[in-house]
C-alpha cells in the first residue's frame, strides 16, 4: 500500500496526472485504462479497503489519500476537498486520526495550488488552514501553512 501511494504522489507532483491515475487504478485492482467505469469501480474498491484497514491507521490514511487524489485527478479540487472533509467528519477532533487526516488534506490542497501552480482561489486554502489552526493551534506545520497563506497580504492583523 505504501508503494502505491508514494508512486502515485510522485507522478502527480511531477505533473504526470495520467500516470498517477494509472497507479491509483492499479492499486484498486482495476485495469489502467481510465474509463468512467474503471474509475467508479476504483472509488468503490478504495472505500472498501479504507473500511477494512481502519484498525491500521497508517495504511488507512494512505488509502484515504489515494481516494482524495483520485477525486482530484478525475473531478475537481472542490470535490476532492469534499471527499476529504467527509472522511474528517467520521473521526473525533483531537484524535491522531483527525489531525493527521487534516494535515494530509491541507498538504494535498497546498501541493495542488502552490507546488503545481493550478488555479484556485487563495481563499480556498486560507479557509481550510484557518479552520485547522483553530482546531490544532500547536501544530507547527499548520502554523507554517498559515504564514504561507498570509504572505503577501496587505494586512497581517490575524497573525
C-alpha positions as CSV (number, residue, x, y, z in Angstrom):
1,X,0.0,0.0,0.0
2,X,2.8,2.4,0.9
3,X,4.4,2.0,-2.5
4,X,1.1,2.6,-4.4
5,X,0.7,5.9,-2.6
6,X,4.3,7.0,-2.9
7,X,4.4,6.3,-6.7
8,X,1.1,7.9,-7.4
9,X,2.1,11.0,-5.4
10,X,5.5,11.2,-7.1
11,X,3.9,11.2,-10.6
12,X,1.2,13.7,-9.5
13,X,3.8,16.1,-8.2
14,X,5.8,15.7,-11.4
15,X,2.6,16.9,-13.2
16,X,2.0,13.5,-14.7
17,X,-1.6,13.1,-13.6
18,X,-2.4,10.4,-16.1
19,X,0.4,8.2,-14.9
20,X,-0.6,8.8,-11.3
21,X,-4.2,7.9,-12.2
22,X,-2.9,4.6,-13.7
23,X,-1.2,3.7,-10.5
24,X,-4.3,4.5,-8.4
25,X,-6.4,2.3,-10.7
26,X,-3.8,-0.5,-10.4
27,X,-3.8,-0.1,-6.6
28,X,-7.6,-0.6,-6.7
29,X,-7.2,-3.8,-8.9
30,X,-8.6,-2.1,-12.0
31,X,-7.2,-2.0,-15.5
32,X,-5.0,1.0,-16.2
33,X,-7.5,2.3,-18.7
34,X,-9.1,5.4,-17.2
35,X,-12.7,4.8,-18.3
36,X,-15.5,6.1,-16.2
37,X,-16.5,2.5,-15.2
38,X,-12.9,1.7,-14.0
39,X,-12.8,5.0,-12.1
40,X,-16.1,4.2,-10.3
41,X,-15.0,0.7,-9.5
42,X,-11.7,2.1,-8.2
43,X,-13.6,4.5,-5.9
44,X,-15.7,1.7,-4.6
45,X,-12.8,-0.6,-4.1
46,X,-10.8,2.0,-2.3
47,X,-13.8,2.7,0.0
48,X,-13.9,-1.0,0.9
49,X,-10.2,-1.0,1.6
50,X,-10.5,2.0,3.8
51,X,-13.2,0.3,5.9
52,X,-11.1,-2.9,6.2
53,X,-7.9,-1.0,7.2
54,X,-9.4,1.3,9.9
55,X,-7.6,-0.7,12.6
56,X,-4.2,0.1,11.0
57,X,-4.3,3.9,10.7
58,X,-1.2,4.4,8.6
59,X,-2.5,2.1,5.9
60,X,-6.0,3.6,6.2
61,X,-4.6,7.1,5.8
62,X,-2.7,6.1,2.6
63,X,-6.0,4.7,1.1
64,X,-7.8,7.9,2.1
65,X,-5.1,10.0,0.4
66,X,-5.4,7.8,-2.7
67,X,-9.1,8.3,-2.7
68,X,-8.8,12.1,-2.4
69,X,-6.1,12.2,-5.1
70,X,-8.4,10.0,-7.4
71,X,-11.2,12.6,-6.9
72,X,-8.8,15.4,-7.6
73,X,-7.5,13.8,-10.8
74,X,-10.9,12.8,-12.2
75,X,-13.1,15.6,-10.9
76,X,-12.2,18.9,-9.3
77,X,-10.4,20.4,-6.3
78,X,-13.7,21.2,-4.7
79,X,-14.9,17.6,-4.9
80,X,-11.6,16.3,-3.6
81,X,-11.9,18.7,-0.6
82,X,-15.5,17.5,-0.1
83,X,-14.3,13.8,-0.1
84,X,-11.6,14.8,2.5
85,X,-14.0,16.6,4.7
86,X,-16.4,13.7,4.6
87,X,-13.7,11.4,5.9
88,X,-12.8,14.0,8.5
89,X,-16.3,14.0,9.8
90,X,-16.0,10.3,10.7
91,X,-13.2,11.0,13.2
92,X,-13.3,12.8,16.5
93,X,-11.4,16.1,16.7
94,X,-8.3,16.0,18.7
95,X,-7.5,12.3,17.9
96,X,-4.4,11.3,15.9
97,X,-6.6,10.2,13.0
98,X,-8.4,13.5,12.7
99,X,-5.2,15.6,13.0
100,X,-3.2,13.5,10.5
101,X,-6.0,13.5,8.0
102,X,-6.4,17.2,8.4
103,X,-2.7,17.6,7.6
104,X,-2.9,15.3,4.7
105,X,-5.8,17.2,3.2
106,X,-4.1,20.6,3.7
107,X,-0.9,19.3,2.1
108,X,-2.8,17.9,-0.9
109,X,-4.5,21.2,-1.5
110,X,-1.3,23.1,-0.9
111,X,0.6,20.9,-3.4
112,X,-2.2,21.2,-5.9
113,X,-2.4,25.0,-5.7
114,X,1.1,26.2,-4.8
115,X,3.5,23.5,-5.8
116,X,1.8,22.5,-9.0
117,X,0.5,26.1,-9.6
118,X,-3.0,25.0,-10.5
119,X,-5.6,27.8,-10.5
120,X,-7.7,28.0,-7.3
121,X,-8.8,31.0,-5.3
122,X,-6.4,31.7,-2.5
123,X,-9.3,31.9,-0.1
124,X,-9.9,28.2,-0.5
125,X,-6.6,27.1,1.1
126,X,-6.7,30.0,3.5
127,X,-10.1,28.9,4.8
128,X,-9.0,25.3,5.3
129,X,-5.8,26.4,7.0
130,X,-7.6,28.9,9.4
131,X,-10.1,26.2,10.4
132,X,-7.3,23.7,11.0
133,X,-5.3,26.3,13.0
134,X,-8.4,26.9,15.2
135,X,-8.6,23.2,15.9
136,X,-4.9,22.5,16.2
137,X,-3.2,25.7,17.3
138,X,0.0,24.0,18.5
139,X,0.7,22.1,15.2
140,X,3.7,23.8,13.7
141,X,3.0,22.6,10.1
142,X,-0.4,24.1,10.2
143,X,1.1,27.3,11.5
144,X,3.7,27.3,8.7
145,X,0.9,26.9,6.1
146,X,-1.0,29.7,7.8
147,X,2.0,32.0,7.5
148,X,2.5,30.9,3.8
149,X,-1.2,31.8,3.1
150,X,-0.8,35.2,4.7
151,X,2.4,36.0,2.8
152,X,1.8,38.9,0.5
153,X,-1.4,40.0,2.2
154,X,-1.8,43.7,2.9
155,X,-3.0,43.3,6.5
156,X,-1.2,41.0,8.9
157,X,-3.6,41.6,11.7
158,X,-4.6,38.0,12.1
159,X,-1.0,37.0,12.9
